[in-house]
Amino acid sequence: MAILTITAANMVPGAGAVFATGIAGATITQGQTVYVDSTTNTVKLADADATILTAAVVGIAVNSAVATQPITYQTGGILAFGAILVAGKIYVNS
């Protein structure tokens, strides 16, 4: 499976976008998948290879932040990636 190359500047929330906010617990770049660390109550980078907790993606970052800064992530609705995505195709966090 090919890896998508995400360009942060191309991450554009669309109609009906649903957002959540939190405090970054790590450096996060716009377009990266995130999870909420329930121990520290911070938003961190999702990691499918670590634990069930870190693999539980809650959204995609729509801005960049370093640890302790506010972060907004999209949890639903349309999000343009600036990459060619195919309707009906399954994409996974890796």
N, C-alpha and C positions, 0 to 999 in steps of 0.2 A: 504494500500500500504506500502510495506516495505521501510525502510530508508536505503540508501546506506551508507556504512562506507568508507570514502575516506582516503587513506593513502597517505600523501603528497609525500613520496619518490616514489610512483608508478605513479605519474602524469608525463607521458612522451609524449610530442608532437610527432606526427607521420608525415608521408609524406604529403606534401601539407598544413602543418599547417600555419595559418594566425594569425599574432600577432598585438596587439596594445599596446601602453605604456602610462603611466600617472604617476601622483604622488598620492600616497596613502593618503586618508583622514581619515583612521582608520587602526587598526591592521588587516591585511589580511593574511590568511594562504593559502599556495599553495593548489589548489583544490577547493577553495570556489568560488561561483558565485559572480560576481561584476556588478555594474552599475556605470555610470558617473554622479556625482552630478553637474548639470549645474550651480548651484549657486556658488559653490566654485571651480569648474573645477577640482575636485579630484575624484579618484576612491575609491568607498566604497563598503561594503558588500551589496549584494542584499537582499531584505526582502519582501517576497510575502505578508506579513500580514500588511504592513504599508501603503504606498501610491503607486499610479500608477508609479511615478518616481522611487521609490526604488525597485519596482517589475520588472522594465525594464532591464533584464539581458543583458549585452553586451558581456560577455565572462566568462571564467574560469581562475582564477589566476594560472600562471605557476611558480611563485616564491612567497615567503613570504616577507612581508614588514610591517613596522610600519608607522604611520602617518608621512608624509613629505618625505618618501623614494620613490624611483622609483619602479614602479610595472609593470610587463608585464602580459598580459592576452591573452588567445587564443580566437579568434573570429570565426574561421572556420577551417576546415580540421579535420584530425584524431587526437584523444587524448586518450591515454590509461589510464584507471582509476585504473587498478589493481583490479577491482571488476568485477564480471561476469555480463555483460550487455547483453540483448537480442535484436537482430536486429529487428527493426520494433515496439518495445515497446516504449511507451511514458513515458518520465521521466520529472518530474516537480520540480521547485524550491519551497521549502516549508519553 
